[in-house]
Amino acid sequence: MIRTLVVGLWCGVVALASTYGGAYWQEHRAATPAVSDLPVKTELKKVKPISVPVITNGVLKGYVSVEFMFVMEAGEGHGSGDVDPEGFLMDEAFRLIYSDTKIDFAKLEKMDIDSLTKQITANVNTRLGKKRIKETLVKNLTFVPKDEIPH
């Protein structure tokens, strides 16, 4: 009889302690961050090098060889159902470098690479209809004069 009374008392204490513990845990647990507060995971993607001919007054002066990389949200690349922005980035870079008449690559001086990369990023995002590319980076930029190209 005493044994039954002790077991019953023990069950009551355990029930009360677990209820108190659950209520305490609910009250003091850390609030889970909202989805917008979570850091955005990004990934860096390489783009194949492109060669852009430099033509001045109808004469080929040489080629500009450029390698770009771009930053985008992780998981938005291949297989996500969206168009991969790599081709658009290569096309925009080619168009901007080819049509830029302000830069004389034969007498190469410092150029504003920031404005070039920002323009490429803005143009690609406009063509894709949403902000897929966060930033465009230049890995390599080289001008090869026509007379230095091996035949």
Backbone bond lengths (Angstrom), bond angles and torsions (degrees), N, CA, C in turn:
res aa  C-N    CA-C-N  psi(-1)  N-CA   C-N-CA  omega(-1)  CA-C   N-CA-C  phi
1 M - - - 1.430 - - 1.529 111.38 -
2 I 1.305 115.18 -41.93 1.457 118.98 178.07 1.529 109.45 -67.17
3 R 1.291 114.16 -35.78 1.461 119.33 179.10 1.531 110.16 -60.60
4 T 1.297 119.10 -44.83 1.455 123.42 179.18 1.526 110.39 -64.02
5 L 1.290 116.77 -39.47 1.451 121.39 179.59 1.537 110.77 -65.79
6 V 1.322 118.00 -41.20 1.470 122.44 179.02 1.531 110.35 -67.07
7 V 1.333 116.94 -42.43 1.466 120.33 178.63 1.529 110.02 -63.19
8 G 1.302 117.84 -42.26 1.467 121.71 178.14 1.510 111.77 -63.87
9 L 1.335 116.24 -42.15 1.455 120.84 177.91 1.529 110.03 -64.68
10 W 1.332 115.88 -42.35 1.469 120.93 177.99 1.529 110.73 -60.42
11 C 1.318 119.03 -44.63 1.472 122.27 178.67 1.525 111.03 -62.04
12 G 1.320 117.10 -39.22 1.467 120.77 178.32 1.515 111.65 -64.29
13 V 1.352 116.60 -43.44 1.470 120.98 179.51 1.530 110.27 -64.12
14 V 1.314 117.81 -43.63 1.465 121.89 179.44 1.530 110.35 -62.99
15 A 1.330 117.61 -42.82 1.464 121.36 179.20 1.519 111.04 -63.31
16 L 1.317 116.75 -44.19 1.470 120.03 178.96 1.529 111.32 -64.96
17 A 1.331 117.10 -43.48 1.465 120.89 -179.35 1.523 111.38 -64.29
18 S 1.329 117.48 -41.83 1.465 119.78 179.99 1.528 111.12 -68.53
19 T 1.311 118.34 -36.44 1.463 121.07 176.73 1.523 110.27 -65.26
20 Y 1.351 115.94 -45.40 1.455 119.89 177.96 1.535 110.38 -61.86
21 G 1.322 116.81 -45.07 1.476 120.74 179.71 1.518 111.80 -61.37
22 G 1.325 118.28 -43.01 1.463 121.46 178.79 1.519 111.76 -64.33
23 A 1.335 117.00 -42.32 1.461 120.18 179.02 1.529 110.57 -66.10
24 Y 1.332 117.49 -41.04 1.458 121.67 178.34 1.532 110.57 -62.77
25 W 1.316 116.55 -43.70 1.466 121.39 -179.85 1.531 110.84 -63.52
26 Q 1.332 117.73 -43.81 1.473 121.48 178.68 1.524 110.68 -60.81
27 E 1.305 116.99 -38.85 1.459 121.68 -176.25 1.527 112.28 -74.41
28 H 1.317 117.09 -34.97 1.460 120.93 -171.76 1.530 115.15 -108.32
29 R 1.292 118.39 4.18 1.469 118.28 -179.90 1.523 109.58 -71.78
30 A 1.310 116.24 153.80 1.463 121.59 -179.15 1.520 108.78 -71.72
31 A 1.302 114.73 138.77 1.464 118.80 178.12 1.520 108.87 -69.16
32 T 1.309 116.44 133.67 1.458 119.87 178.83 1.517 108.43 -73.52
33 P 1.331 117.79 135.49 1.461 119.99 -177.80 1.532 110.71 -67.01
34 A 1.314 114.81 147.99 1.459 119.78 176.94 1.522 108.98 -69.11
35 V 1.311 116.73 159.52 1.462 121.27 -178.28 1.521 110.50 -59.10
36 S 1.331 118.10 -37.03 1.454 120.83 -179.08 1.524 112.32 -70.50
37 D 1.349 117.78 -20.35 1.460 121.24 179.91 1.523 112.85 -85.10
38 L 1.314 117.50 -15.99 1.460 120.59 -179.15 1.525 109.69 -70.40
39 P 1.337 117.64 143.44 1.461 118.81 178.17 1.535 110.24 -67.69
40 V 1.319 115.32 142.38 1.462 121.06 -179.61 1.523 108.07 -82.99
41 K 1.319 115.77 125.83 1.462 119.69 178.04 1.517 108.09 -81.58
42 T 1.319 115.05 129.61 1.461 120.23 -179.70 1.518 109.32 -119.96
43 E 1.310 114.17 161.38 1.455 119.68 175.41 1.520 108.91 -136.90
44 L 1.313 114.64 152.48 1.449 122.41 -178.71 1.524 108.08 -102.87
45 K 1.329 116.04 125.94 1.466 119.92 -179.28 1.525 109.66 -117.14
46 K 1.324 115.04 136.91 1.458 120.76 176.94 1.520 109.90 -86.60
47 V 1.322 115.00 148.48 1.460 121.75 175.88 1.526 106.94 -114.23
48 K 1.314 115.83 144.28 1.464 119.34 177.83 1.534 109.52 -59.70
49 P 1.334 116.98 147.04 1.468 118.63 178.37 1.533 110.76 -64.25
50 I 1.322 115.45 145.28 1.459 119.68 176.51 1.521 108.51 -120.44
51 S 1.320 115.91 147.83 1.458 122.52 176.06 1.512 107.91 -115.96
52 V 1.320 115.66 124.83 1.458 121.42 -177.33 1.527 108.16 -114.67
53 P 1.342 118.22 123.30 1.460 119.57 177.77 1.525 110.65 -70.09
54 V 1.338 115.39 141.04 1.464 121.30 175.56 1.524 106.60 -106.39
55 I 1.318 115.05 113.73 1.462 121.59 -177.43 1.519 108.09 -118.06
56 T 1.346 116.44 124.68 1.453 121.64 178.22 1.524 107.93 -126.36
57 N 1.327 116.10 125.34 1.478 122.32 -178.96 1.524 111.70 53.90
58 G 1.297 117.03 37.87 1.453 122.27 177.33 1.517 114.84 78.41
59 V 1.326 118.31 7.34 1.462 122.54 -178.10 1.533 108.77 -116.16
60 L 1.333 115.29 132.82 1.456 120.76 177.58 1.521 109.33 -72.83
61 K 1.327 116.71 121.18 1.470 121.95 -179.67 1.520 112.21 -96.34
62 G 1.338 117.42 -25.41 1.456 121.43 -178.41 1.517 109.76 158.14
63 Y 1.324 114.91 -161.35 1.460 120.74 -178.28 1.528 109.88 -132.73
64 V 1.318 114.92 143.65 1.453 121.25 171.88 1.515 106.18 -101.36
65 S 1.321 116.17 123.34 1.462 121.30 177.09 1.528 107.78 -106.27
66 V 1.333 115.81 124.62 1.460 120.51 -175.52 1.522 109.99 -132.38
67 E 1.332 115.47 138.42 1.463 122.00 172.11 1.514 107.63 -118.62
68 F 1.323 115.67 128.25 1.454 121.10 179.17 1.524 110.02 -114.76
69 M 1.329 114.55 158.97 1.456 122.89 168.66 1.527 105.04 -133.47
70 F 1.317 116.55 155.97 1.457 118.12 176.94 1.514 110.49 -140.50
71 V 1.323 114.65 153.51 1.464 122.66 -178.95 1.525 107.80 -105.52
72 M 1.340 115.47 129.80 1.463 120.68 176.97 1.524 108.73 -143.47
73 E 1.322 115.87 166.08 1.459 119.48 178.78 1.523 109.35 -64.51
74 A 1.314 115.08 142.07 1.466 120.39 -179.82 1.528 109.75 -63.16
75 G 1.311 115.76 138.52 1.463 120.82 176.72 1.516 114.37 88.01
76 E 1.345 118.15 1.04 1.460 120.01 179.66 1.525 112.29 -96.16
77 G 1.299 117.65 5.13 1.455 120.90 -175.82 1.508 112.42 -87.87
78 H 1.321 115.41 -134.94 1.457 122.14 -178.63 1.525 110.89 -59.24
79 G 1.305 116.46 137.67 1.445 121.21 174.42 1.513 114.79 83.80
80 S 1.341 118.07 1.40 1.463 119.03 -178.92 1.523 111.36 -89.73
81 G 1.313 117.79 -3.80 1.462 120.37 -179.67 1.521 111.93 94.26
82 D 1.322 117.79 -18.99 1.457 121.95 177.85 1.527 109.42 -90.94
83 V 1.324 114.97 164.76 1.462 121.23 177.68 1.524 108.56 -72.82
84 D 1.324 116.91 135.19 1.454 121.27 178.25 1.533 108.44 -72.93
85 P 1.331 118.23 127.08 1.464 120.64 -174.68 1.522 115.32 -75.59
86 E 1.328 118.08 -3.49 1.466 120.45 -176.25 1.531 112.37 -58.90
87 G 1.308 117.02 -46.96 1.467 120.52 179.84 1.519 112.13 -63.15
88 F 1.313 116.96 -39.86 1.460 120.91 178.23 1.524 110.72 -65.73
89 L 1.338 117.02 -38.77 1.454 120.58 179.02 1.525 110.55 -65.19
90 M 1.315 117.10 -43.77 1.467 120.19 178.82 1.523 110.84 -62.26
91 D 1.335 116.99 -42.11 1.455 121.21 -179.85 1.528 111.23 -64.86
92 E 1.315 117.37 -46.15 1.470 120.98 -179.64 1.525 110.83 -64.12
93 A 1.328 117.57 -41.62 1.462 120.88 179.11 1.531 110.31 -62.84
94 F 1.327 116.41 -44.85 1.467 120.31 178.97 1.524 110.00 -60.05
95 R 1.329 117.02 -48.08 1.468 120.75 -178.53 1.528 111.99 -60.49
96 L 1.344 116.66 -44.57 1.465 119.26 -177.85 1.523 112.10 -67.63
97 I 1.315 117.73 -43.48 1.466 120.34 -178.49 1.524 110.31 -70.31
98 Y 1.318 117.13 -41.82 1.465 121.40 -178.33 1.529 111.50 -64.56
99 S 1.322 117.09 -39.55 1.467 119.89 -174.92 1.526 113.44 -90.40
100 D 1.336 118.64 -5.46 1.462 120.94 -178.37 1.523 109.83 -78.40
101 T 1.323 116.61 111.48 1.466 121.01 -179.05 1.526 112.28 -95.09
102 K 1.344 117.05 -5.69 1.471 120.07 -178.29 1.522 112.27 -76.16
103 I 1.322 117.45 -23.41 1.456 120.73 -175.86 1.522 109.51 -96.64
104 D 1.339 115.83 123.74 1.460 120.95 175.25 1.521 107.12 -100.53
105 F 1.324 116.19 100.72 1.465 120.10 -175.50 1.519 112.24 -70.78
106 A 1.329 118.06 -20.37 1.455 120.55 176.62 1.527 110.34 -68.53
107 K 1.325 117.25 -32.94 1.466 122.95 176.38 1.525 106.71 -118.66
108 L 1.303 115.44 67.24 1.457 121.45 -172.02 1.526 111.69 -67.51
109 E 1.318 114.75 126.45 1.453 122.51 174.54 1.519 106.91 -122.83
110 K 1.327 115.30 178.77 1.468 118.43 177.30 1.523 108.68 -61.83
111 M 1.310 114.91 136.14 1.457 119.89 177.89 1.521 109.05 -121.77
112 D 1.304 115.79 161.61 1.455 120.62 -178.37 1.526 109.09 -83.18
113 I 1.328 115.74 88.59 1.462 121.38 -178.58 1.522 110.33 -69.59
114 D 1.350 116.04 -31.85 1.465 119.85 178.53 1.526 111.76 -57.50
115 S 1.319 115.96 -46.20 1.474 118.36 -178.80 1.530 110.65 -67.53
116 L 1.334 117.40 -35.50 1.471 120.79 177.90 1.525 110.80 -63.65
117 T 1.325 117.33 -47.98 1.465 119.87 -177.65 1.527 111.66 -69.00
118 K 1.326 117.55 -37.22 1.469 120.22 177.37 1.523 110.90 -66.21
119 Q 1.325 116.51 -38.51 1.463 120.84 178.18 1.530 110.69 -65.77
120 I 1.320 116.86 -42.17 1.470 120.80 177.91 1.525 109.89 -62.22
121 T 1.330 116.98 -47.28 1.469 121.27 179.71 1.518 111.07 -58.86
122 A 1.331 117.05 -47.48 1.471 121.11 -178.91 1.529 111.11 -63.49
123 N 1.329 117.60 -43.09 1.464 121.01 -179.13 1.529 112.11 -65.45
124 V 1.329 116.87 -42.06 1.470 120.21 -179.91 1.524 110.11 -65.79
125 N 1.330 117.33 -45.64 1.462 120.50 179.13 1.520 111.74 -62.64
126 T 1.336 117.67 -35.85 1.465 121.17 176.40 1.520 110.51 -64.93
127 R 1.316 116.76 -44.21 1.469 120.34 -179.89 1.521 112.21 -66.59
128 L 1.340 117.13 -33.75 1.463 120.44 -179.67 1.527 112.21 -81.56
129 G 1.316 117.67 -16.54 1.457 121.12 176.84 1.517 115.06 86.80
130 K 1.317 117.69 -2.35 1.467 121.30 174.79 1.512 108.56 -156.41
131 K 1.333 115.31 165.26 1.462 120.27 -176.32 1.523 110.00 -81.36
132 R 1.316 115.95 88.52 1.473 120.94 179.32 1.524 110.85 -91.26
133 I 1.329 116.14 -40.55 1.460 120.43 -177.92 1.522 108.23 -93.77
134 K 1.325 116.08 125.57 1.460 120.99 179.94 1.524 111.13 -84.33
135 E 1.331 116.03 -39.61 1.456 120.03 -177.90 1.522 109.52 -158.31
136 T 1.329 116.04 146.40 1.460 121.93 175.89 1.521 107.93 -110.95
137 L 1.328 115.55 134.64 1.464 121.33 -178.19 1.518 109.41 -120.92
138 V 1.340 116.59 148.01 1.462 122.05 177.05 1.514 107.77 -100.32
139 K 1.321 115.48 121.34 1.463 120.28 178.46 1.524 110.52 -89.16
140 N 1.332 116.02 -39.24 1.459 120.91 -176.45 1.515 108.92 -154.51
141 L 1.330 117.24 137.34 1.458 123.07 176.50 1.516 107.53 -138.83
142 T 1.317 116.73 117.18 1.456 121.69 -176.03 1.530 109.96 -137.35
143 F 1.337 115.86 139.94 1.460 120.48 172.20 1.526 108.05 -108.73
144 V 1.320 116.26 128.55 1.459 122.09 177.81 1.524 107.52 -114.57
145 P 1.358 117.45 112.68 1.463 119.61 178.80 1.531 111.53 -64.16
146 K 1.310 115.14 154.52 1.471 121.30 -175.49 1.538 111.08 -59.60
147 D 1.315 118.45 -39.76 1.466 120.28 -177.10 1.522 113.44 -74.02
148 E 1.337 118.88 -9.90 1.465 121.67 176.97 1.521 112.99 -97.36
149 I 1.338 117.02 0.79 1.462 121.11 179.59 1.523 107.96 -83.40
150 P 1.344 117.50 123.81 1.464 119.39 179.16 1.529 111.19 -67.78
151 H 1.317 114.89 141.12 1.491 119.27 -179.24 1.479 111.16 -99.42
